[in-house]
Amino acid sequence: MATMSEEKAAMARARLKKHFDVPSSEHQDRWVDLWNAGDFLPWDRQLPSPALNDLLDQRKDLIGGCFVFDEARTGTKRRKRALVPGCGAGYDVLLLASHGYDAYGLEVSEKAVQRCLEEQKANGHKYPVKDEAAGAGSCTFLKGDYFDDTWSKKTTAEGTFEFIYDYTFFCALDVSMRPAWALRASRLLSKQPEGLLICLEYPLGKDPKTGGPPFGLTSQTYVEHLKHPGEDIPYNEAGDVEERSTSQPSSEALERIDHWQAERSHQIGQGKDSVSVWRHK
């Protein structure tokens, strides 16, 4: 028998699916509609991603510190720039800033950006500096279309980031948008050795045929799309990506350098979510 929380989650998924039962070209406007109404935001967990928290606390060996040497431009060190696309109320952005990153949260709606600023003002004190020597980074919340350069050019001349965290963004996109997501991720990610794309893979195990958002996927979905950014990837009749082990990576491919099951995640993905880490080849 389903628990009350399971029934509530099922109802939310059904409502989301109905709301997005329109052509994918209209999905962005549908996200804006949800933010503007403000009474149905089922992705809002009220706290940062536990998996991101653990990564920042426990895997310095993998991600390094919050500074990078900017030899090409200034010859000095600066804070790494971190991006959270589809940042929601900004919890993960605030967390990254507390770890010393200059963190940017991107949302499609002015209402969402306003919500982020409200969260920062009301609860910013809940994100104390993690390393007094490094200090805190900055928080910047931007309204923009992930696939458009306008917002990214406002961040730096290059418009790239050393740290990108994708949790509920990739899975929220219609399957037809996945090639464009991968190409954009590749181009937003710094090509310096410090540049890392972190994906919290969710929802693993969900039947792709049930639709979304969130849309069901597998770890191999990330592999195939990030190996061939911008290219159409074949899917089988079950809705799963087809593995092409003999195919050669494209010139803009990202390579996976680590992969593990998240010890902690939000309740909806606990025990199922995985973390994958990517960089330019």
C-alpha positions in Angstrom: 0.0 0.0 0.0 1.3 3.4 -0.9 2.1 5.8 1.9 0.7 9.3 2.1 4.0 10.8 0.9 4.1 8.4 -2.1 0.5 9.3 -3.0 1.3 13.0 -2.8 4.3 12.6 -5.0 2.3 10.6 -7.6 -0.3 13.4 -7.6 2.3 16.0 -8.1 3.9 14.1 -11.0 0.5 13.7 -12.7 -0.2 17.4 -12.3 3.2 18.3 -13.8 2.8 16.0 -16.7 -0.6 17.5 -17.5 0.7 21.0 -17.2 3.5 20.2 -19.7 1.3 18.3 -22.1 2.1 20.9 -24.8 4.7 21.2 -27.5 8.3 21.4 -26.1 8.6 24.9 -27.6 6.1 26.1 -25.0 7.7 24.4 -22.0 9.7 27.4 -21.0 6.6 29.5 -20.7 5.0 26.8 -18.7 7.8 27.0 -16.1 7.3 30.7 -15.9 3.5 30.2 -15.4 4.3 27.9 -12.4 6.6 30.4 -10.8 4.2 33.2 -11.3 1.3 31.3 -9.7 3.6 30.2 -6.9 1.2 27.7 -5.4 2.6 24.5 -7.0 6.4 24.2 -6.8 7.0 20.5 -6.1 10.7 20.7 -6.9 11.3 23.0 -3.9 12.9 20.8 -1.1 13.6 23.8 1.2 17.3 23.0 1.5 20.4 22.4 -0.6 21.2 19.2 -2.3 22.7 16.8 0.3 24.8 15.2 -2.4 26.3 18.5 -3.4 26.9 19.3 0.3 28.8 16.0 0.7 30.8 16.6 -2.5 31.9 20.0 -1.3 32.8 18.7 2.1 34.4 15.4 1.3 35.8 15.4 -2.2 38.4 18.2 -2.3 40.7 15.6 -3.8 38.5 15.6 -6.8 37.1 19.1 -7.1 40.0 21.1 -5.6 39.7 24.4 -3.8 37.6 27.4 -4.6 40.4 29.4 -6.3 41.9 29.2 -9.8 45.0 30.9 -11.2 43.8 33.2 -14.0 47.1 33.3 -15.8 45.8 34.3 -19.2 44.0 37.4 -18.0 45.6 38.7 -14.8 48.3 36.3 -13.7 46.7 36.1 -10.3 44.3 33.8 -8.6 40.6 34.4 -8.4 37.5 32.6 -7.2 36.1 29.8 -9.3 32.8 30.6 -11.0 30.0 28.1 -10.3 26.8 27.8 -12.1 23.5 26.2 -11.1 21.1 26.1 -14.1 17.4 25.9 -13.0 18.5 26.9 -9.5 15.0 27.1 -8.0 15.0 29.1 -4.8 18.8 29.3 -4.8 19.7 26.9 -2.0 22.6 25.3 -3.9 23.9 28.7 -5.0 24.0 29.9 -1.4 25.8 26.7 -0.4 28.5 27.1 -3.1 29.1 30.7 -2.1 29.6 29.6 1.5 32.4 27.3 0.2 34.1 30.2 -1.5 32.8 30.0 -5.1 31.5 33.0 -6.9 28.1 31.3 -7.5 25.5 32.1 -10.2 22.0 30.8 -10.2 20.0 30.8 -13.5 16.3 30.8 -13.7 13.8 31.4 -16.5 11.4 33.6 -14.5 11.7 37.0 -12.8 9.5 35.6 -10.1 12.0 32.8 -9.5 14.9 35.3 -9.2 12.9 37.3 -6.8 12.3 34.2 -4.7 16.1 33.5 -4.7 16.8 37.0 -3.4 14.2 36.6 -0.7 15.7 33.3 0.4 19.2 34.9 0.5 17.9 37.8 2.6 15.9 35.7 5.0 18.2 32.6 5.4 21.6 33.6 4.1 22.8 33.4 7.7 22.2 29.6 7.6 25.1 29.3 5.2 28.2 30.2 7.2 31.6 30.4 5.6 33.2 26.9 5.5 36.8 28.1 5.3 37.6 31.3 7.1 40.9 31.6 5.2 39.2 31.4 1.8 36.2 33.4 2.8 32.8 33.5 1.1 32.2 33.9 -2.5 29.4 36.0 -4.1 25.9 35.1 -5.1 24.4 36.3 -8.3 20.9 35.3 -9.5 20.1 35.8 -13.2 17.0 35.5 -15.4 17.7 34.0 -18.7 17.4 31.2 -21.2 20.0 28.5 -20.6 20.4 28.1 -24.3 21.0 31.8 -25.0 24.4 33.6 -24.6 22.9 36.9 -23.4 22.9 36.1 -19.7 26.3 34.2 -19.7 28.1 37.2 -21.3 27.0 39.2 -18.3 29.1 37.1 -16.0 32.5 37.3 -17.7 33.9 38.0 -21.1 34.3 34.3 -21.7 30.9 33.4 -20.2 32.3 30.1 -18.9 32.4 28.4 -15.5 34.8 26.2 -13.6 32.0 24.4 -11.8 28.5 23.5 -13.1 26.0 21.7 -11.0 23.1 20.0 -12.8 20.5 18.3 -10.6 16.9 18.9 -11.7 17.6 20.8 -14.9 18.6 18.1 -17.4 15.8 15.8 -16.3 13.2 18.6 -16.6 13.9 19.1 -20.3 12.0 17.3 -23.0 14.0 14.5 -24.5 14.2 16.4 -27.8 16.2 19.1 -26.0 18.9 16.8 -24.6 21.4 17.2 -27.5 21.2 21.0 -27.1 21.7 20.7 -23.4 24.8 18.7 -23.8 26.3 21.1 -26.4 25.5 24.1 -24.2 27.0 22.4 -21.1 30.2 21.7 -23.0 30.5 25.3 -24.2 29.7 26.8 -20.7 32.2 24.6 -19.0 35.8 26.1 -18.8 38.3 24.1 -20.8 40.9 24.7 -18.1 41.8 21.5 -16.1 39.7 22.9 -13.2 36.5 22.9 -15.2 34.0 20.3 -13.9 30.4 19.5 -14.7 28.7 17.7 -11.8 25.5 15.9 -12.6 23.3 14.4 -9.9 21.6 11.8 -12.0 17.9 11.8 -11.4 15.4 10.2 -11.8 17.2 6.9 -12.3 14.8 3.9 -12.6 11.8 5.9 -13.7 10.2 4.4 -16.8 10.9 6.9 -19.7 7.5 5.9 -21.2 5.7 7.6 -18.3 6.8 11.0 -19.5 7.6 14.0 -17.3 9.0 16.3 -16.1 11.0 14.9 -14.6 11.8 12.6 -17.5 13.2 9.1 -16.8 16.8 8.5 -17.7 19.8 6.3 -17.0 23.5 6.9 -16.3 24.1 5.9 -19.9 21.9 8.8 -21.1 24.5 11.3 -19.7 27.3 9.3 -21.2 25.9 9.2 -24.8 24.8 12.8 -24.9 28.0 14.3 -23.3 30.1 12.1 -25.5 28.3 13.5 -28.6 27.1 17.0 -27.6 24.6 18.5 -30.1 24.1 15.2 -31.9 20.9 13.2 -32.2 21.2 10.1 -30.0 19.2 7.0 -30.8 16.7 5.7 -28.3 15.1 2.3 -28.3 11.4 1.5 -28.2 11.5 1.4 -24.3 12.6 5.0 -24.3 16.2 4.2 -23.2 19.3 5.6 -24.9 21.1 3.1 -27.1 24.7 2.5 -26.0 27.2 3.1 -28.8 30.5 1.8 -27.3 32.4 1.9 -30.6 31.4 5.4 -31.5 34.1 8.1 -31.4 33.6 11.1 -29.1 33.0 14.4 -30.9 35.4 17.3 -30.7 33.3 19.0 -27.9 32.9 15.8 -25.9 33.2 15.7 -22.1 34.7 12.7 -20.4 33.4 11.1 -17.2 36.2 11.1 -14.6 34.3 9.7 -11.7 30.9 8.2 -10.9 29.3 6.9 -7.7 26.0 6.4 -6.0 25.2 9.3 -3.8 25.3 8.4 -0.1 22.8 11.1 0.6 20.2 12.9 -1.6 16.8 14.4 -1.3 14.3 11.8 -0.1 12.7 11.4 -3.5 16.0 10.1 -4.9 17.6 8.6 -1.7 19.3 5.3 -2.5 18.9 5.8 -6.2 20.6 9.0 -7.3 24.2 8.9 -8.7 26.8 11.5 -9.1 28.9 11.8 -12.2 31.8 14.2 -12.8 32.8 15.4 -16.2 35.5 17.6 -17.8 36.8 18.4 -21.3 39.0 15.8 -22.9 
